[in-house]
Amino acid sequence: MSRSPLHDVVRTWQARLAAAPAVDAFLALGVDESEGVELADALADLR
């Protein structure tokens, strides 16, 4: 029995949780997100 799928899920959620403060800060700028916001755009200032 492989644990790889579980590890993939955990890594995905860790990345999402780590990005949450940056996404919140981006949206606090008053950006119209009615069409959705690309994660890359929200994280652009962190690079």
KERO-376174 format. One line per field, with one value per atom (N, C-alpha, C, O, CB): residue in one letter; x, y, z; atom name. Coordinates in steps of 0.02 Angstrom, whole numbers, plus 50000, padded with zeros to 5 digits. Last residue first. Glycine has a CB too. Layout:
N
type [A,...]
u [X,...]
v [Y,...]
w [Z,...]
atom [CA,...]
This chain:
47
type [R,R,R,R,R,L,L,L,L,L,D,D,D,D,D,A,A,A,A,A,L,L,L,L,L,A,A,A,A,A,D,D,D,D,D,A,A,A,A,A,L,L,L,L,L,E,E,E,E,E,V,V,V,V,V,G,G,G,G,G,E,E,E,E,E,S,S,S,S,S,E,E,E,E,E,D,D,D,D,D,V,V,V,V,V,G,G,G,G,G,L,L,L,L,L,A,A,A,A,A,L,L,L,L,L,F,F,F,F,F,A,A,A,A,A,D,D,D,D,D,V,V,V,V,V,A,A,A,A,A,P,P,P,P,P,A,A,A,A,A,A,A,A,A,A,A,A,A,A,A,L,L,L,L,L,R,R,R,R,R,A,A,A,A,A,Q,Q,Q,Q,Q,W,W,W,W,W,T,T,T,T,T,R,R,R,R,R,V,V,V,V,V,V,V,V,V,V,D,D,D,D,D,H,H,H,H,H,L,L,L,L,L,P,P,P,P,P,S,S,S,S,S,R,R,R,R,R,S,S,S,S,S,M,M,M,M,M]
u [50375,50434,50489,50542,50416,50264,50307,50371,50416,50269,50186,50226,50273,50319,50181,50115,50166,50212,50272,50133,50010,50076,50131,50189,50091,49902,49900,49969,49984,49850,49940,49933,49934,49965,49868,49936,49999,49997,50047,50016,49800,49846,49913,49943,49856,49684,49735,49783,49804,49774,49521,49588,49638,49633,49599,49357,49408,49476,49486,49412,49270,49287,49337,49357,49314,49270,49207,49218,49180,49158,49370,49383,49320,49316,49409,49442,49379,49392,49422,49346,49541,49539,49471,49444,49597,49572,49511,49506,49470,49505,49672,49688,49627,49629,49744,49634,49622,49637,49616,49665,49684,49614,49596,49549,49572,49817,49803,49730,49716,49817,49799,49828,49813,49797,49904,49748,49708,49733,49693,49709,49860,49797,49753,49722,49761,49950,49966,49902,49893,50019,49887,49898,49914,49892,49955,49884,49824,49837,49799,49791,49995,49980,49923,49914,49964,49992,50048,50034,50059,50112,49879,49878,49934,49925,49882,49927,49869,49866,49853,49804,50033,50046,49988,49998,50060,49961,50013,50028,50036,50077,49884,49851,49901,49885,49813,49987,49943,49910,49909,49889,50039,50081,50039,50055,50131,49925,49952,49995,49988,49994,49915,49860,49885,49868,49803,50037,50021,49966,49969,50000,50023,50075,50062,50073,50144,49922,49909,49960,49942,49912,49989,49931,49915,49897,49870,50097,50110,50048,50054,50137,50087,50065,50072,50056,50104,50035,50076,50045,49984,50083,50042,50000,50045,50087,49952]
v [51859,51834,51883,51869,51816,51915,51876,51852,51827,51816,51971,52016,51978,52008,52061,51859,51894,51937,51940,51936,51794,51781,51820,51813,51708,51831,51846,51839,51874,51800,51778,51850,51870,51920,51875,51641,51671,51747,51778,51652,51622,51617,51649,51681,51543,51730,51680,51680,51733,51694,51750,51777,51720,51669,51813,51786,51741,51776,51825,51676,51881,51833,51781,51737,51870,51954,51922,51871,51823,51975,52025,51954,51917,51856,51922,52173,52142,52068,52052,52178,52220,52193,52161,52126,52142,52274,52295,52272,52302,52369,52228,52287,52311,52364,52271,52110,52170,52234,52288,52167,52019,52035,52097,52133,51976,52015,52036,52058,52110,51978,51963,52030,52057,52116,52029,51836,51883,51954,52000,51863,51783,51791,51841,51884,51723,51779,51819,51832,51887,51784,51688,51758,51804,51861,51762,51566,51601,51674,51718,51564,51491,51546,51590,51645,51520,51391,51438,51499,51554,51403,51321,51356,51408,51461,51306,51269,51314,51354,51414,51273,51189,51245,51295,51355,51220,51096,51137,51199,51254,51096,51037,51077,51120,51176,51033,50971,51020,51066,51127,50984,50884,50937,50991,51050,50908,50801,50840,50898,50954,50796,50743,50783,50828,50887,50737,50675,50726,50772,50833,50693,50584,50635,50692,50750,50604,50504,50542,50598,50654,50495,50447,50491,50533,50592,50448,50375,50432,50476,50537,50408,50262,50322,50384,50439,50330,50104,50164,50223,50231,50182,49941,50000,50062,50071,50000]
w [49761,49724,49723,49695,49654,49814,49859,49826,49859,49886,49717,49758,49806,49834,49799,49665,49625,49667,49654,49571,49721,49750,49715,49734,49747,49643,49715,49747,49795,49750,49520,49528,49602,49621,49496,49549,49529,49536,49555,49457,49571,49627,49610,49653,49647,49498,49487,49547,49570,49421,49548,49553,49543,49577,49622,49483,49510,49510,49475,49471,49449,49396,49420,49382,49335,49566,49545,49490,49483,49523,49625,49615,49592,49598,49679,49613,49595,49580,49528,49534,49752,49684,49672,49715,49673,49875,49841,49769,49730,49844,49951,49910,49871,49839,49861,50003,50044,50006,50027,50107,49913,49909,49950,49933,49931,49961,49892,49886,49857,49843,50089,50080,50010,50003,50092,50057,50096,50087,50079,50170,49991,49954,49991,49959,49946,50097,50038,49997,49971,49994,50185,50205,50145,50145,50255,50101,50123,50145,50125,50179,50075,50030,50054,50030,49961,50170,50171,50128,50143,50147,50128,50192,50197,50225,50250,50006,50008,50072,50071,50000,50051,50006,50006,50006,49935,50126,50159,50117,50143,50171,50027,50078,50116,50135,50126,49955,49922,49973,49965,49880,50052,50024,49990,49996,49973,50071,50127,50100,50124,50175,49944,49971,50027,50030,49997,49937,49888,49913,49905,49821,50042,50046,49997,50012,50034,49987,50048,50056,50074,50109,49876,49866,49928,49922,49849,49946,49902,49891,49895,49836,50014,50049,50006,50028,50114,49951,49944,49983,49984,49870,50000,50000,50000,50044,50061]
atom [N,CA,C,O,CB,N,CA,C,O,CB,N,CA,C,O,CB,N,CA,C,O,CB,N,CA,C,O,CB,N,CA,C,O,CB,N,CA,C,O,CB,N,CA,C,O,CB,N,CA,C,O,CB,N,CA,C,O,CB,N,CA,C,O,CB,N,CA,C,O,CB,N,CA,C,O,CB,N,CA,C,O,CB,N,CA,C,O,CB,N,CA,C,O,CB,N,CA,C,O,CB,N,CA,C,O,CB,N,CA,C,O,CB,N,CA,C,O,CB,N,CA,C,O,CB,N,CA,C,O,CB,N,CA,C,O,CB,N,CA,C,O,CB,N,CA,C,O,CB,N,CA,C,O,CB,N,CA,C,O,CB,N,CA,C,O,CB,N,CA,C,O,CB,N,CA,C,O,CB,N,CA,C,O,CB,N,CA,C,O,CB,N,CA,C,O,CB,N,CA,C,O,CB,N,CA,C,O,CB,N,CA,C,O,CB,N,CA,C,O,CB,N,CA,C,O,CB,N,CA,C,O,CB,N,CA,C,O,CB,N,CA,C,O,CB,N,CA,C,O,CB,N,CA,C,O,CB,N,CA,C,O,CB,N,CA,C,O,CB,N,CA,C,O,CB,N,CA,C,O,CB]
